[in-house]
Amino acid sequence: MKNIKVITGVIATLGIFSALLLVTGILFYSAVSSDRLNFQNASALSYQQQELAAVFRH
């Protein structure tokens, strides 16, 4: 009986850590995806700023 409790505890611990790993991976993917969009927007804004500055120089 004691071995069954130990094995159940180990399996429960592995399940908890697996769930936490999955949540961490999802949050990481979400952050990377959001950063990619932010960099694309920053690049577009930088280009627009350069074009606007060029218009005012002429």
PyMOL commands that set and color helices and strands:
alter all, ss='L'
color gray80, all
select helices_A, chain A and resi 2-57
alter helices_A, ss='H'
color red, helices_A
deselect
rebuild
show_as cartoon
